[in-house]
Every structure is written in C-alpha cells, then in structure tokens.
Amino acid sequence: MPSVFLLGPDQWDDTVEVAPPAWVATLLGPGAHPFTPHVLRKALAIHLERESSGEWHGLVMDPVGQRPGEDDADYFERIEGENNPVAYLFIIPEKAKIIGTVFEEGMLRRDFKYGVKPRIILFLEEGTALALQGGVYEFISKGKRARYLRSLARKAEHVEFWRTFDELRDAVLWRVLVGLT
C-alpha cells in the first residue's frame, strides 16, 4: 500500500486556540481535543485511508509510535524505511508554530544531499505566504522563522493554498488520489 508522510508544525502559536472542524471531531472523537496541527494531520491520515478504501496510508510522527530510547531522527528514518513514502505533504496552518518544520526539512535536505529527490507538496493556509512570479513564495508570517519554508517551497513539486479545514481535507485527498498516481 503506498503511503504519504504528513508533516508540519505540531502546535498553535501561544495563546491561539482553534476548535476542531466537525469532520475531525467525527473521525477522532475525544482525541480531537485539544485540537492542534498535529491532531489535524492525524485526522487527515485517517480520512485518506478511509476515502481510498485502504489503498493509501497516511504517516504521522506520533510519540505513541516512538520506541524507548529512539530519538526523533531515528524515528523519522524508521518510519521512512518501514513505509517508503511516495511523497511528503507539509500542512502549514497560519497560526501554527512554524519552528516545528525545521527538523523535518532538515531530514529531507539530507535526502537531496545524497541524490534522493523526495516529492514534496506544501499545503499553505492563506495568510502564510504570497505566491510571486516564477514559482517563488514569500512567507509573510512574521517572527516565525518562516525563512526556512522558502527553501522547502523551492524544493516542492507543488504548492497549494487553502482557506478552510474542509478545503484542506479535500485538497489533500485529491492530490494523493489523483496527483500522485
């Protein structure tokens, strides 16, 4: 079964609270609270698997799956090795702590260094960046170390903007079921 690795920040900015959309609450029940970008990715992974009738698997790094003594880099590499993801989907909500993506970007830059060219797809909430001419993206989230995302966007195969969590859900599903096959 092919898989995609769903990556991105785990937490909202300080003082930000976001209610889970109805579809996340339905999929995760009590696990939807507190709602975080990490919980959003878990819900997207479940949605993808259900809507594809189990033909696609969404991977999300979760402390529950991390083995004792396994650091984050080893965990990331183990997930990759066990599942061989065909693409890396970065989900970037506007009000999230962007710093959480720096580790993941570093892991993928390692791949580029060794001649592997991972398929990277960015899903950016409107308000995080501006699309400029020539496939350049200017990240406008102030004070969030968003400059790291510029290099990720340069390596991305596709960048897509979304406004609502429902749009994001549908875009991820379409991109995986149609755009990656």
N, C-alpha and C positions, 0 to 999 in steps of 0.2 A: 504494500500500500504506500503510495507516495505521501510525503509529508512536507509541510512548510513550518518554519521556525518563526513564531510570533514574538517579536522583540519590542522593547521600548521602555520608557520610564515606568517605575512601579508605584510612585506616589504622586499625589497632587501637591501643588505649591502649598507652603504653610498657610494656614487659615482658610484654605479652599475646601469646601465640601460639595460633592456632586451627588445627586440622587441617581440611583441606577435606573436605566430605561426599563420599561415593562418586560421586554424580551429577555434582558439579563436576569431580572428577578424571577421570571418564569423558569429559565434554564438552571439557575443556581440556588433558588430558594433562599434560605438563611445565609448561604455562602456569598450572596450578593452584597452583604453588609459587613463591614463598611465597604462602600463601592470605591475602588481605586483603579488606576490604569491597568494594574496587574490583573485585577478581577475582570476587567473588560476583556483582556486578551484571553483569559481562561474561558469566558463565555463565547468569544469568537471561535475558539478552538472546538468547543462542543457543538456550536452551531454548524461549523464547517463539516464536522464529521457526520452530523445528523442529516444535513441537507445533501450531502454527497452519498448518502446511504452507506457510509463507512468506507468509501473509496479513497478519501483523503483524511489525513491525520494532521491536526494542529499541535505543534510542540510549544510548550510554555515552561520556562525555567521556574520551578516551584520548590521552595525549601523542603517540602514533604518528600520529594524525589531525590534529594541530595543525600549521598551516603555519609556516614560518620567519617570525619577527617578529610572529606573531599572538598577542596576549595572551589570557588566559583569557576575558575578557568578549567579545571579538570572536569567539573560537572558539565560545563558547556561542551567541551570536547567529547565527553562520553555520550551526551545526547546526540551530537552530530554523528558520531561513529555508529551508534546503535540504530539511527533512523535515516541517515543520509538525506537530509532535507534538499528538495529541489530549488527552494527559494527561501529568502529571509525577508519577512514582512515586518517593517518597523511601523508601529502605531504610535503617532505623536499627537496627543491632545494638547490644546493650547495652554491649559492651566496646570500642566504637569511639570515635575522636576526633571528637566532635560538631562541633568548630570547622569542620570541612570543609563543613558545610552552610550556614554563614553566607553565603558567596559566592553559592551557588545560590538561597538565599532572597531575597537582595538583587536578583538578576536577575528573580525572579518578582514581587517587590514593585514593580519598575519597571513590569511589565505592569499591575498593579492601578492604579497611579498614572495610567496612560494609558487607563484604561477597559476594558482587556482583562481577562477573568476566567479565568485558566488553571485547568484541572481539576487539583487537587492531591489525591493519595492518599498517605497515610502508612502504612507498614508498620513497626510498632514491635515490637522484641523485648520480651517480657515482662521487666519489671525496669527499663525505661527511663522508664515513666510510669504514672500511675494515671488511670483514667477516672473523672471526677467527674460529678455531675448536670449536666444542661443542655449536654452536649457539650463540657465543659471538661476539659482534660488537664493534670495536674500532673506535670511532669517531675521525676524523683527522682534522676537521675544527678548526683551531687554533683561540683562542681568542673569541670564540662564545658561551661560556658556554655549549658546546656540552656534557659535562659530564651528564647533565640532560637527554639527549637522551639515555644514556646507560641503565638507569633503565626502560625507556619506551621500549627499544628493548628487555629487559629481560621479560617483560610482554606481548610482541607482540606474536600473534598467527602465524604471517607470516611477513617476511621482504623481500622486493623485491627492486632490483636496477634498475634504468632506466638511459638512456643516453640522449634521446631527449624528447621533449614535446609530440611528436606523440607516442613514446613508452609508456610514462606515461599514456596518454589517453587510449591506447589500454589495458594496464595492469590493470588499474582501472576498465574499463568496463568488462574485462574478470573475474577479481577477484570477482566483485559483481555478475555478471550474472551466473557464473559457480561455483566459490569458496564459495559463501555464501548461495547457495540454497541447 
